[in-house]
Amino acid sequence: MSWSITIARIAGSEIRIHLTFLLLLAWIGIAQYSAGGANAAIEGIAFIIAVFACVVLHELGHAIAARRYGITTPDITLLPIGGLARLSRVPEKPSEEIVIALAGPAVNVVIALILIVFLGARLDPNALSEIENPTYGFLARLASVNVFLVLFNLIPAFPMDGGRVLRALLAFRLGRRRATEIAARIGQALAFGFGFVGLLSGNAILVFIAIFVYLAAAGEAGQVGLIEAARRIPVRTAMITNFETLGPNATVDEAANALIRTTQHEFPVVDGGGQLRGFITREAMIGALKATGPGTPVIDVMTRDIPTVRQDQSLETAVRLMQEGASPLVAVTGENGKLVGYISQENLSELMMLDAADWHQPFVPASRRA
């Protein structure tokens, strides 16, 4: 996720902080300092950090459960409204998704029990409504937050954990695509409710949560729809076949000229034997022109580790490689290993639009013309 920085690596997952989270800490510190001085500011910031430590443990619960099924978690990002664990792929079996979804809230249950049973925290419902009030005690408020995280995440609306459990249960009978559509619609309806209440009460955080829930539900539905569509389409049908390439000795200036001359946003860098060396993207070109000038060799700024598929494979394989490696492109090779085409995110978006227009009819997306 952009605008985030890595602060640690735990259990194979990068722990990242979004810059808006730092703004939240600053806001809490200033507000507490204005109300009670330096000690109040320190305690307020420490409490928020403790809450988000519990959020990280929640997300690590998902990650550890996912690893059991061979699913990695490349990163966990902390946002002002919570954490976001990015799984390398969606669990294939509904039973796996249920286990992974429930693992997060289970961690918060354990944390709450430790705080209450072993550390003597007193669970007070009022502590949650006045979470910024230090008179309720640090541990009591932290225990209340963990109970809230359990209850909130178990709401049966996507993309909360309860929504994922609901999708998995529906998938046993309806299939993943239909189950996702239903769970996403429930999530979006809930988002409208959050937004309405937030606007009436003047609660900006609730409005922000509503926007996040709505977009996340729509995004997940789109991702699952793409996977389902890709399963019945061969790579050769969806790949871009009409494109220009650059040689390893080309410069960024030549790449920029090709960018203007064609409609491509990315260019394969291919050697004399037709073997792919990498891709140079529009963003890399612009960055190189500003930093090192037009004479910069493309091999110095190109992306090298591009996943590769054969043209006779299923498009689903290409989509999964893009998702697992967070890659914007997948190269397609022929039987001789030479580059014959590639698939981009834009290409997949076009495919989804065509598929949505007529799901039941086969189609052949037009290759991008140079």
For each residue, the residues with C-beta under 8 A, 3 or more apart:
1: 4 16 18 75 77 84 86
2:
3: 18 19 20
4: 1 16 17 18 19 77
5: 16 17 19
6: 9 14 15 16 75
7: 15 16 17
8: 14 15
9: 6 12 13 14 15
10: 13 15 56 60
11: 60 63 64 67
12: 9 63 67 72 73
13: 9 10 60 63 73 74 75 76 85
14: 6 8 9 74 75 76
15: 6 7 8 9 10 56 75 76 78
16: 1 4 5 6 7 75 76 77 78
17: 4 5 7 21 22 77 78
18: 1 3 4 21 77 78 79 80
19: 3 4 5 22 23
20: 3 23 24 79 80
21: 17 18 24 25 52 78 79 80
22: 17 19 25 26
23: 19 20 26 27 80
24: 20 21 27 28 48 80
25: 21 22 28 29 45 48 49
26: 22 23 29 30
27: 23 24 30 31
28: 24 25 31 32 41 44 45 48
29: 25 26 32 33 41 44 45
30: 26 27 33 34 41
31: 27 28 34 35 44 132
32: 28 29 35 36 40 41 43 44 45 132
33: 29 30 36 37 38 40 41
34: 30 31
35: 31 32 40
36: 32 33 39 40 41 134
37: 33 40 41
38: 33 41 42
39: 36 42 43
40: 32 33 35 36 37 43 44 134
41: 28 29 30 32 33 36 37 38 44 45
42: 38 39 45 46
43: 32 39 40 46 47 134 138
44: 28 29 31 32 40 41 47 48 132
45: 25 28 29 32 41 42 48 49
46: 42 43 49 50 138
47: 43 44 50 51 138 141 142
48: 24 25 28 44 45 51 52
49: 25 45 46 52 53
50: 46 47 53 54 138 142
51: 47 48 54 55 142 145
52: 21 48 49 55 56 78 83
53: 49 50 56 57
54: 50 51 57 58 108 111 142 145 146 149
55: 51 52 58 59 78 82 83 149
56: 10 15 52 53 59 60 76 78 83
57: 53 54 60 61 107 108 111
58: 54 55 61 62 83 104 105 107 108 149 153
59: 55 56 62 63 73 76 83 84 85 104
60: 10 11 13 56 57 63 64 76 107
61: 57 58 64 65 103 104 106 107
62: 58 59 65 66 73 85 87 100 101 103 104
63: 11 12 13 59 60 66 67 73 76 85 87
64: 11 60 61 67 68 103
65: 61 62 68 69 99 100 103
66: 62 63 69 71 72 73 87 91 100
67: 11 12 63 64 70 71 72 73
68: 64 65 99
69: 65 66 91 93 96 99 100
70: 67
71: 66 67 87 88 89 91 100
72: 12 66 67 87 88 324
73: 12 13 59 62 63 66 67 76 85 86 87 88
74: 13 14 86 88 326
75: 1 6 13 14 15 16 85 86
76: 13 14 15 16 56 59 60 63 73 83 84 85 86
77: 1 4 16 17 18 83 84 86
78: 15 16 17 18 21 52 55 56 82 83
79: 18 20 21 82 83 84 212
80: 18 20 21 23 24 205 208
81: 205 208 209 212
82: 55 78 79
83: 52 55 56 58 59 76 77 78 79
84: 1 59 76 77 79
85: 13 59 62 63 73 75 76
86: 1 73 74 75 76 77
87: 62 63 66 71 72 73 90 91 100
88: 71 72 73 74 323 324
89: 71 320 323 324
90: 87 97 176 223 224 227
91: 66 69 71 87 94 96 97 100
92: 96
93: 69 96 97
94: 91 97 98 167 168 169 171 172 176
95: 98 99 168
96: 69 91 92 93 99 100
97: 90 91 93 94 100 101 164 165 167 168 171
98: 94 95 101 102 164 165 168 169
99: 65 68 69 95 96 102 103
100: 62 65 66 69 71 87 91 96 97 103 164
101: 62 97 98 104 161 162 164 165 168
102: 98 99 105 106 161 165
103: 61 62 64 65 99 100 106 107
104: 58 59 61 62 101 107 108 153 161
105: 58 102 108 109 149 150 153 154 161
106: 61 102 103 109 110
107: 57 58 60 61 103 104 110 111
108: 54 57 58 104 105 111 112 146 147 149 150 153
109: 105 106 112 113 146 150
110: 106 107 113 114
111: 54 57 107 108 114 115 146
112: 108 109 115 116 123 143 146 147 150
113: 109 110 116 117 118
114: 110 111 117 118 119
115: 111 112 118 119 121 139 142 143 146
116: 112 113 119 120 121 122 123 143
117: 113 114
118: 113 114 115
119: 114 115 116 139
120: 116 139
121: 115 116 137 139 140 142 143
122: 116 137 140 143
123: 112 116 127 140 143 144 147
124: 127 136 140 144
125: 128 129 144
126: 129 130 136
127: 123 124 130 131 133 136 137 140 141 144
128: 125 131 141 144 145 147 148
129: 125 126
130: 126 127 133 136
131: 127 128 141 144 145
132: 31 32 44
133: 127 130 136 141
134: 36 40 43 137 138
135:
136: 124 126 127 130 133 140 141
137: 121 122 127 134 140 141
138: 43 46 47 50 134 141 142
139: 115 119 120 121 142 143
140: 121 122 123 124 127 136 137 143 144
141: 47 127 128 131 133 136 137 138 144 145
142: 47 50 51 54 115 121 138 139 145 146
143: 112 115 116 121 122 123 139 140 146 147
144: 123 124 125 127 128 131 140 141 147 148
145: 51 54 128 131 141 142 148 149
146: 54 108 109 111 112 115 142 143 149 150
147: 108 112 123 128 143 144 150 151
148: 128 144 145 151 152
149: 54 55 58 105 108 145 146 152 153
150: 105 108 109 112 146 147 153 154
151: 147 148 154 155
152: 148 149 155 160
153: 58 104 105 108 149 150 160 161 162
154: 105 150 151 160 161 162 165
155: 151 152 160 162 163 190
156: 160 162 163 165 166 183 186
157: 160 162 163 166 183 186 187 189 190 213 217
158: 163 164 166 167 180 183 184 186 187 216 217 220 221
159: 163 164 187 213 216 217 220
160: 152 153 154 155 156 157 163 164 187 213
161: 101 102 104 105 153 154 164 165
162: 101 153 154 155 156 157 165 166
163: 155 156 157 158 159 160 166 167 183 186 187 217
164: 97 98 100 101 158 159 160 161 167 168 183
165: 97 98 101 102 154 156 161 162 168 169
166: 156 157 158 162 163 169 170 179 182 183 186
167: 94 97 158 163 164 170 171 176 179 180 182 183
168: 94 95 97 98 101 164 165 171 172 179
169: 94 98 165 166 172 179
170: 166 167 173 174 178 179 182 183
171: 94 97 167 168 174 175 176 179 180
172: 94 168 169
173: 170
174: 170 171 178 179 182
175: 171 178 179
176: 90 94 167 171 179 180 224 228
177: 180 181 224 225 228
178: 170 174 175 181 182
179: 166 167 168 169 170 171 174 175 176 182 183
180: 158 167 171 176 177 183 184 220 221 224 225
181: 177 178 184 185 221
182: 166 167 170 174 178 179 185 186
183: 156 157 158 163 164 166 167 170 179 180 186 187 217
184: 158 180 181 187 188 217 218 220 221
185: 181 182 188 189 217
186: 156 157 158 163 166 182 183 189 190
187: 157 158 159 160 163 183 184 190 191 213 214 216 217
188: 184 185 191 192 213 214 217 218
189: 157 185 186 192 193
190: 155 157 186 187 193 194 213
191: 187 188 194 195 210 211 213 214 217
192: 188 189 195 196 210 214
193: 189 190 196 197 210
194: 190 191 197 198 206 207 209 210 213
195: 191 192 198 199 206 207 210 211 214
196: 192 193 199 200
197: 193 194 200 201 203 206
198: 194 195 201 202 203 204 205 206 207 209 210
199: 195 196 202 207
200: 196 197
201: 197 198 206
202: 198 199
203: 197 198 206 207
204: 198 207 208
205: 80 81 198 208 209
206: 194 195 197 198 201 203 209 210
207: 194 195 198 199 203 204 210 211
208: 80 81 204 205 211 212
209: 81 194 198 205 206 212 213
210: 191 192 193 194 195 198 206 207 213 214
211: 191 195 207 208 214 215
212: 79 81 208 209 215 216
213: 157 159 160 187 188 190 191 194 209 210 216 217
214: 187 188 191 192 195 210 211 217 218
215: 211 212 218 219
216: 158 159 187 212 213 219 220
217: 157 158 159 163 183 184 185 187 188 191 213 214 220 221
218: 184 188 214 215 221 222
219: 215 216 222 223
220: 158 159 180 184 216 217 223 224
221: 158 180 181 184 217 218 224 225
222: 218 219 225 226 352
223: 90 219 220 226 227 323
224: 90 176 177 180 220 221 227 228
225: 177 180 221 222 228 229 352 355 356
226: 222 223 229 230 319 348 351 352
227: 90 223 224 230 231 316 319 320
228: 176 177 224 225 231
229: 225 226 232 233 351 352 355 359
230: 226 227 233 238 314 315 316 318 319 351
231: 227 228 314 315 316
232: 229
233: 229 230 237 238 314 315 351
234: 237 238 311 312 313 314 315
235: 238 239 309 310 311 312 313 314 315 317 318 332 341 343
236: 239 311 312 332 341
237: 233 234 315 364 365
238: 230 233 234 235 315 318 343 347 348 351 365
239: 235 236 311 332 340 341 342 343 347 367
240: 243 341 342 343 344 347 367 368
241: 340 341 367
242: 367 368 369 370
243: 240 262 264 267 268 341 342 367 368 370
244: 258 262 264 267 370
245: 267 268 269 270 339
246: 250 254 255 258 267 268 269 270 280 298
247: 250 269 270 271 272
248: 269 271 277 297 298 299
249: 297
250: 246 247 254 255 269 297 298
251: 254 255 294 295 296 297 298
252: 255 256 280 285 288 289 292 293 294 295 296 297 298 301
253: 256 257 294 295
254: 246 250 251 257 258 298
255: 246 250 251 252 258 259 267 280 285 298
256: 252 253 259 260 285 289 294
257: 253 254 260 261
258: 244 246 254 255 261 262 264 267
259: 255 256 262 264 265 267 282 285
260: 256 257
261: 257 258 370
262: 243 244 258 259 370
263: 368 369 370
264: 243 244 258 259 267 368 370
265: 259 281 282 344 346
266: 279 280 281 282 328 329 342 344
267: 243 244 245 246 255 258 259 264 279 280 298
268: 243 245 246 276 278 279 331 339 342
269: 245 246 247 248 250 276 277 278 279 280 298 299 302
270: 245 246 247 274 275 276 277 339
271: 247 248 274 275 277
272: 247
273: 338
274: 270 271 336 338 339
275: 270 271 337 338 339
276: 268 269 270 279 306 308 331 333 339
277: 248 269 270 271 299 302 304
278: 268 269 299 302 303 304 306
279: 266 267 268 269 276 302 303 306 329 331 342
280: 246 252 255 266 267 269 284 285 298 301 302 303
281: 265 266 284 285 303 328
282: 259 265 266 285 286
283: 286 287
284: 280 281 287 288 301 302 303
285: 252 255 256 259 280 281 282 288 289 301
286: 282 283 289 290
287: 283 284 290 291 301
288: 252 284 285 291 292 293 296 300 301
289: 252 256 285 286 293 294 296
290: 286 287
291: 287 288
292: 252 288 295 296 300 301
293: 252 288 289 296
294: 251 252 253 256 289
295: 251 252 253 292
296: 251 252 288 289 292 293 300 301
297: 248 249 250 251 252 300 301
298: 246 248 250 251 252 254 255 267 269 280 301 302
299: 248 269 277 278 302
300: 288 292 296 297
301: 252 280 284 285 287 288 292 296 297 298
302: 269 277 278 279 280 284 298 299
303: 278 279 280 281 284 306 329
304: 277 278
305: 325 327
306: 276 278 279 303 327 329 330 331
307: 318 321 322 325 327 330 331
308: 276 330 331 332 333
309: 235 313 317 318 321 330 331 332 333
310: 235 313 332 333 334 335
311: 234 235 236 239 332 333 334 340 341
312: 234 235 236
313: 234 235 309 310 317 318
314: 230 231 233 234 235 317 318
315: 230 231 233 234 235 237 238 318 319 343 351
316: 227 230 231 319 320
317: 235 309 313 314 320 321
318: 230 235 238 307 309 313 314 315 321 322 330 332 343
319: 226 227 230 315 316 322 323 348
320: 89 227 316 317 323 324
321: 307 309 317 318 324 325 327 330
322: 307 318 319 325 326 327 328 329 330 343 345 348
323: 88 89 223 319 320 326
324: 72 88 89 320 321
325: 305 307 321 322
326: 74 322 323
327: 305 306 307 321 322 330
328: 266 281 322 344 345
329: 266 279 303 306 322 342 343 344 345
330: 306 307 308 309 318 321 322 327 342 343
331: 268 276 279 306 307 308 309 339 341 342
332: 235 236 239 308 309 310 311 318 339 340 341 342 343
333: 276 308 309 310 311 336 337 338 339 340
334: 310 311 337 338 340
335: 310
336: 274 333
337: 275 333 334
338: 273 274 275 333 334
339: 245 268 270 274 275 276 331 332 333 342
340: 239 241 311 332 333 334
341: 235 236 239 240 241 243 311 331 332 367
342: 239 240 243 266 268 279 329 330 331 332 339
343: 235 238 239 240 315 318 322 329 330 332 347 348
344: 240 265 266 328 329 347 348
345: 322 328 329 348 349
346: 265 349 350
347: 238 239 240 343 344 350 351 365 368
348: 226 238 319 322 343 344 345 351 352
349: 345 346 352 353
350: 346 347 353 354 365
351: 226 229 230 233 238 315 347 348 354 355 365
352: 222 225 226 229 348 349 355 356
353: 349 350 356 357
354: 350 351 357 358 363 365
355: 225 229 351 352 358 359 363
356: 225 352 353 359
357: 353 354
358: 354 355 361 363
359: 229 355 356
360:
361: 358
362:
363: 354 355 358
364: 237
365: 237 238 347 350 351 354
366: 369
367: 239 240 241 242 243 341
368: 240 242 243 263 264 347
369: 242 263 366
370: 242 243 244 261 262 263 264
